[in-house]
Amino acid sequence: MQVNNMKELLEYVANKRKQRGHEHYEIAKVFGACKGMGNRHYKVPQKATFAKFKKFTYNRMWKDNSEKYDLQQLKKVTL
Protein backbone atom coordinates (compact mmCIF):
# COMPACT_ATOMS: atom_id res chain seq x y z
CA MET A 1 0.00 0.00 0.00
CA GLN A 2 1.24 3.43 -0.85
CA VAL A 3 0.34 6.22 1.54
CA ASN A 4 0.13 9.80 0.24
CA ASN A 5 -0.65 11.74 3.41
CA MET A 6 -0.94 11.43 7.18
CA LYS A 7 -4.71 10.87 7.24
CA GLU A 8 -4.39 7.84 4.95
CA LEU A 9 -1.57 6.52 7.10
CA LEU A 10 -3.62 6.82 10.31
CA GLU A 11 -6.59 5.16 8.65
CA TYR A 12 -4.39 2.36 7.33
CA VAL A 13 -2.85 1.73 10.77
CA ALA A 14 -6.27 1.71 12.49
CA ASN A 15 -7.65 -0.79 9.96
CA LYS A 16 -4.56 -2.96 10.28
CA ARG A 17 -4.91 -3.03 14.08
CA LYS A 18 -8.59 -4.00 13.82
CA GLN A 19 -7.73 -6.75 11.36
CA ARG A 20 -4.92 -8.09 13.59
CA GLY A 21 -7.23 -7.99 16.63
CA HIS A 22 -9.93 -9.89 14.79
CA GLU A 23 -7.43 -12.56 13.68
CA HIS A 24 -6.25 -12.92 17.27
CA TYR A 25 -9.85 -13.26 18.43
CA GLU A 26 -10.51 -16.00 15.88
CA ILE A 27 -7.36 -17.91 16.90
CA ALA A 28 -8.29 -17.59 20.59
CA LYS A 29 -11.74 -19.05 19.85
CA VAL A 30 -10.12 -22.12 18.30
CA PHE A 31 -7.13 -22.72 20.59
CA GLY A 32 -8.28 -21.05 23.82
CA ALA A 33 -6.81 -18.18 25.76
CA CYS A 34 -3.06 -17.57 26.00
CA LYS A 35 -1.37 -19.30 28.91
CA GLY A 36 2.05 -19.32 30.48
CA MET A 37 4.47 -22.13 29.78
CA GLY A 38 4.55 -23.29 33.41
CA ASN A 39 7.48 -24.10 35.65
CA ARG A 40 8.40 -27.44 34.11
CA HIS A 41 9.84 -25.68 31.06
CA TYR A 42 12.14 -23.61 33.25
CA LYS A 43 13.58 -26.48 35.31
CA VAL A 44 17.12 -26.96 34.07
CA PRO A 45 19.93 -28.86 35.79
CA GLN A 46 22.07 -26.65 37.94
CA LYS A 47 25.84 -26.59 37.85
CA ALA A 48 27.34 -29.04 40.31
CA THR A 49 30.40 -28.01 42.32
CA PHE A 50 33.06 -30.50 43.23
CA ALA A 51 36.35 -30.36 45.09
CA LYS A 52 39.03 -28.73 42.96
CA PHE A 53 41.97 -30.66 44.48
CA LYS A 54 42.98 -34.25 43.94
CA LYS A 55 42.47 -36.58 46.85
CA PHE A 56 45.07 -38.82 48.46
CA THR A 57 43.63 -41.94 46.83
CA TYR A 58 43.88 -40.29 43.41
CA ASN A 59 47.65 -39.72 43.35
CA ARG A 60 49.91 -40.56 46.33
CA MET A 61 48.39 -43.89 47.29
CA TRP A 62 48.90 -45.41 43.85
CA LYS A 63 52.34 -44.01 42.94
CA ASP A 64 53.93 -47.42 43.16
CA ASN A 65 51.46 -50.14 42.20
CA SER A 66 53.91 -52.95 42.85
CA GLU A 67 53.75 -52.43 46.62
CA LYS A 68 51.10 -54.20 48.63
CA TYR A 69 49.48 -51.99 51.24
CA ASP A 70 48.03 -53.37 54.41
CA LEU A 71 45.94 -51.53 56.97
CA GLN A 72 48.90 -50.51 59.15
CA GLN A 73 50.77 -48.96 56.23
CA LEU A 74 47.72 -47.03 55.10
CA LYS A 75 47.30 -45.59 58.59
CA LYS A 76 50.93 -44.44 58.55
CA VAL A 77 50.66 -42.86 55.09
CA THR A 78 47.47 -40.98 55.82
CA LEU A 79 48.79 -39.45 59.04
C-alpha positions as CSV (number, residue, x, y, z in Angstrom):
1,M,0.0,0.0,0.0
2,Q,1.2,3.4,-0.9
3,V,0.3,6.2,1.5
4,N,0.1,9.8,0.2
5,N,-0.7,11.7,3.4
6,M,-0.9,11.4,7.2
7,K,-4.7,10.9,7.2
8,E,-4.4,7.8,5.0
9,L,-1.6,6.5,7.1
10,L,-3.6,6.8,10.3
11,E,-6.6,5.2,8.7
12,Y,-4.4,2.4,7.3
13,V,-2.9,1.7,10.8
14,A,-6.3,1.7,12.5
15,N,-7.7,-0.8,10.0
16,K,-4.6,-3.0,10.3
17,R,-4.9,-3.0,14.1
18,K,-8.6,-4.0,13.8
19,Q,-7.7,-6.8,11.4
20,R,-4.9,-8.1,13.6
21,G,-7.2,-8.0,16.6
22,H,-9.9,-9.9,14.8
23,E,-7.4,-12.6,13.7
24,H,-6.2,-12.9,17.3
25,Y,-9.8,-13.3,18.4
26,E,-10.5,-16.0,15.9
27,I,-7.4,-17.9,16.9
28,A,-8.3,-17.6,20.6
29,K,-11.7,-19.0,19.8
30,V,-10.1,-22.1,18.3
31,F,-7.1,-22.7,20.6
32,G,-8.3,-21.1,23.8
33,A,-6.8,-18.2,25.8
34,C,-3.1,-17.6,26.0
35,K,-1.4,-19.3,28.9
36,G,2.1,-19.3,30.5
37,M,4.5,-22.1,29.8
38,G,4.6,-23.3,33.4
39,N,7.5,-24.1,35.7
40,R,8.4,-27.4,34.1
41,H,9.8,-25.7,31.1
42,Y,12.1,-23.6,33.2
43,K,13.6,-26.5,35.3
44,V,17.1,-27.0,34.1
45,P,19.9,-28.9,35.8
46,Q,22.1,-26.7,37.9
47,K,25.8,-26.6,37.8
48,A,27.3,-29.0,40.3
49,T,30.4,-28.0,42.3
50,F,33.1,-30.5,43.2
51,A,36.4,-30.4,45.1
52,K,39.0,-28.7,43.0
53,F,42.0,-30.7,44.5
54,K,43.0,-34.2,43.9
55,K,42.5,-36.6,46.9
56,F,45.1,-38.8,48.5
57,T,43.6,-41.9,46.8
58,Y,43.9,-40.3,43.4
59,N,47.6,-39.7,43.4
60,R,49.9,-40.6,46.3
61,M,48.4,-43.9,47.3
62,W,48.9,-45.4,43.8
63,K,52.3,-44.0,42.9
64,D,53.9,-47.4,43.2
65,N,51.5,-50.1,42.2
66,S,53.9,-52.9,42.9
67,E,53.7,-52.4,46.6
68,K,51.1,-54.2,48.6
69,Y,49.5,-52.0,51.2
70,D,48.0,-53.4,54.4
71,L,45.9,-51.5,57.0
72,Q,48.9,-50.5,59.1
73,Q,50.8,-49.0,56.2
74,L,47.7,-47.0,55.1
75,K,47.3,-45.6,58.6
76,K,50.9,-44.4,58.5
77,V,50.7,-42.9,55.1
78,T,47.5,-41.0,55.8
79,L,48.8,-39.5,59.0
